[in-house]
């Protein structure tokens, strides 16, 4: 999770720099040119208390859905092996919602692994995918109201065109 503080544009700038450096590094290493990434960077604000763990599960199961691994703990570029206790990394900051799963590390790791392997509700999957594509917040009304106030824009999803007049 990345918190941009008072300036939401910071995340986009960070991603631009990361993508640029990664592209230059790989191109130099492989003696190639061109871009590495397909499409543009997308983001969606997340109401952490309600959806952060759900988004973590979605991301950590992506390599499994893509057929890259047979177990999400086997994907080396994920926090999953750390959160389930298979691997240790002292530099990884664990969020308060993960830490709140249990009082001790072993209990937390077991509970996270079980929660990770439970099936994702179809409505949750749809909500995450729509938020990722649209850039709209994945959050409850209170969090959305806070964001709207902060940026001075309405974030409500509406159908295209003019509102239908009521008779």
C-alpha positions in Angstrom: 0.0 0.0 0.0 1.3 3.4 -0.9 -0.1 6.5 0.8 0.4 9.7 -1.3 -0.3 12.0 1.6 -1.8 15.3 0.5 -0.7 15.0 -3.1 -2.3 12.1 -5.1 0.0 12.8 -8.1 2.9 11.5 -6.1 2.0 7.9 -6.9 1.8 8.5 -10.6 5.2 10.2 -10.5 6.7 7.3 -8.5 5.3 4.8 -10.9 6.7 6.8 -13.9 10.1 6.8 -12.4 10.0 3.1 -11.4 8.9 2.1 -14.9 11.5 4.3 -16.6 14.3 2.9 -14.5 13.2 -0.7 -14.9 12.9 -0.2 -18.7 16.4 1.3 -18.9 17.8 -1.5 -16.7 16.3 -4.3 -18.7 17.0 -2.8 -22.1 20.7 -2.3 -21.1 20.9 -5.8 -19.7 19.2 -7.5 -22.7 20.7 -5.1 -25.3 17.2 -4.2 -26.5 15.1 -1.0 -26.9 11.5 -0.1 -26.4 8.9 -0.3 -23.7 8.4 -3.1 -21.1 4.9 -2.4 -20.0 1.7 -2.8 -22.0 -0.8 0.0 -21.4 -0.5 2.8 -18.9 -0.2 2.8 -15.2 -3.6 2.6 -13.4 -4.5 3.1 -9.8 -7.6 3.2 -7.6 -7.8 4.5 -4.0 -8.7 1.8 -1.6 -10.6 2.2 1.7 -8.0 0.2 3.6 -10.2 -0.8 6.5 -12.7 -2.4 4.2 -10.8 -3.6 1.2 -7.0 -3.7 1.7 -6.8 -7.4 2.6 -9.2 -8.2 -0.3 -6.9 -6.4 -2.7 -3.8 -8.1 -1.3 -5.5 -11.4 -1.9 -6.4 -10.5 -5.4 -2.8 -9.4 -6.2 -1.2 -12.4 -4.5 -3.4 -14.8 -6.4 -2.7 -13.2 -9.8 0.3 -15.5 -10.5 -1.8 -18.5 -9.7 -4.6 -17.3 -12.1 -2.0 -16.6 -14.8 -0.6 -20.2 -14.5 2.8 -19.0 -13.4 2.8 -21.0 -10.2 0.8 -23.8 -8.7 0.8 -22.2 -5.2 0.8 -18.4 -4.6 3.6 -18.9 -2.0 5.9 -20.1 -4.8 5.9 -16.7 -6.6 9.2 -15.1 -5.7 8.1 -11.4 -6.3 5.3 -11.4 -3.8 4.8 -10.8 -0.1 2.8 -14.0 0.1 5.7 -16.2 1.2 6.4 -13.8 4.0 2.8 -13.4 5.1 2.3 -17.1 5.3 5.6 -17.8 7.1 7.5 -19.6 4.3 10.1 -16.9 4.0 11.5 -14.1 6.2 12.2 -10.6 5.1 12.8 -8.0 7.7 12.4 -5.0 5.3 8.8 -5.8 4.5 6.3 -3.5 6.3 3.2 -5.5 7.3 0.0 -3.5 7.3 -2.1 -3.2 10.4 -5.0 -5.2 8.9 -2.7 -8.2 8.3 -1.2 -7.8 11.8 -4.8 -7.7 13.2 -5.5 -11.2 11.9 -4.1 -12.8 15.1 -2.1 -11.9 18.1 1.0 -14.0 17.3 3.0 -14.6 14.1 2.2 -18.3 13.6 -1.6 -17.7 14.1 -1.5 -14.7 11.7 0.4 -16.7 9.1 -2.0 -19.7 9.3 -5.1 -17.4 9.2 -3.8 -15.5 6.2 -2.9 -18.6 4.3 -6.4 -20.1 4.9 -8.1 -16.7 4.0 -5.9 -16.5 0.9 -7.0 -20.0 -0.3 -10.7 -19.5 0.4 -12.5 -18.6 -2.8 -12.9 -14.9 -3.6 -16.5 -13.9 -3.7 -17.5 -13.1 -7.3 -18.9 -9.7 -6.2 -15.5 -8.8 -4.6 -13.6 -9.9 -7.8 -15.9 -7.8 -10.0 -15.6 -4.8 -7.6 -11.7 -4.9 -7.7 -11.6 -5.3 -11.4 -14.0 -2.4 -12.1 -12.1 -0.1 -9.7 -8.8 -1.0 -11.3 -10.1 -0.2 -14.8 -12.1 2.9 -14.0 -9.8 4.4 -11.3 -12.8 4.9 -9.0 -12.3 4.3 -5.3 -12.9 0.9 -3.9 -14.4 2.1 -0.7 -17.4 2.9 1.4 -19.4 6.1 1.2 -17.6 7.8 4.0 -14.1 7.3 2.5 -15.4 8.4 -1.0 -16.8 11.6 0.6 -13.5 12.3 2.2 -11.7 11.9 -1.1 -14.3 14.1 -2.9 -13.8 16.8 -0.4 -10.0 16.6 -0.6 -9.9 16.8 -4.4 -12.9 19.0 -5.0 -14.6 16.6 -7.5 -17.5 14.2 -7.5 -16.5 10.6 -7.8 -19.9 9.1 -8.1 -20.3 6.6 -11.0 -23.0 7.7 -13.4 -24.3 6.4 -16.7 -23.2 8.2 -19.9 -25.4 11.0 -21.1 -27.8 13.4 -19.5 -29.8 12.4 -16.4 -33.3 11.2 -17.2 -35.9 13.8 -16.3 -38.5 12.5 -13.9 -42.1 13.2 -14.9 
